[in-house]
Amino acid sequence: MASRDGGSTFLRYGEALIPNEAPRERDGNRGNYMARGLVRGNEREYFVYATEGYGYEDTDGIEGFKKLSAPSGRLRRFVYRIDGFVSARAGVSGGAIVTKPFIFQGDNLVINYIAWPAHSGEVQVEMEDADGKPIEGLTVDNCAPLRGDEISQSVAWKSHVKVGAFAGQPVRLRFQLKHADLFSFRFVDSTNGNNNAR
């Protein structure tokens, strides 16, 4: 499940984060239980530990029946990128996502994304007013294309117009994606590094 409003409403996805075939024996009694929630592994990754094969190693001769006997269960580690559980994705033909109007604080827009391969994948961003009119200097065409795989990359425009000039005003963001995943965005105050909005 994912919440975009701080936990008041949730969107439930149809498939499990760790499916029972990843890689095997995850569908038995007490299978696929999380051992300890999310563990911060490093600055780019979360680790999740989940049970598998709990008492399901051996059959006792009855077709389709597996013994609940010896402690054959184990933990497997799964690795996820920071803020990488849900994304907006576009294929090679491209696509766009537009936010609802919102008010932000800060002077720097930072995004978490993957755009691959380097010669074709890219992300560009446009800032618009609340009515959807592009803000001069912060248009998609003026945005320096973002490529590669970054957890926390600042967005820059060739015009050198700063997004901080529009802090406190209702704006929308348009993300133009081509063969890319957009995981998250946030505004930060570059003077002290505080995250102010997402």
C-alpha positions, 0 to 999 in steps of 0.5 A: 500500500502507498499513501500520498497524503500522510496516511489518511488514504491508501492506494492498495496495489494488486501484487505483493511487494515480494511475490511468493515466487521471488525466488521460491518457497514463499507461499507456505505457513508463516512464509514471506513474513517481514523480519524487521521492517525497512532497514537502512542499508546505505545512502542509496538502499533499503534492506528488507528481510523476509522468511521463506521455506519455513518447514517446507523443505521435504515431502513425506510421500503424500503428493502435494503435502509438505512436512511442517517439521525441521526448522528449514526456514531462512531469511532472504534479504531484498534490496530496494532503492531509497524512495523506490517502491513506487514510480511513474514510468514511461517507455521509449515513446515517452510520457508526462505526469503533471501534479496538482497545484501545490505550495512549496518552500525552498529554493532547489528541486531535487528528484529521484529517478532512473533514465536509461540507457544514457543515449535515449532515456531522460527526464525534464521538468517544467514548472507551471502556474496553478492554471497550467501556464508554463513559467518563463524560463522554467519550461520543459524545453529549457530544462537540462535533460537528466540521465542516468540513475540518481537518488537525489539530483537537482533540476536545473534550467538553462535560463538559470531562473531559480525555483525559489522565486516562486516559493509560497505560490501555487504551482504545478510540475510537469515531468516529461519522461522518456524511458525513465522512472520517476520515484520522488521529488522534493524541494530543499533549502540549499542554504541548510539542506532541509527538505520542505515539500514532496 
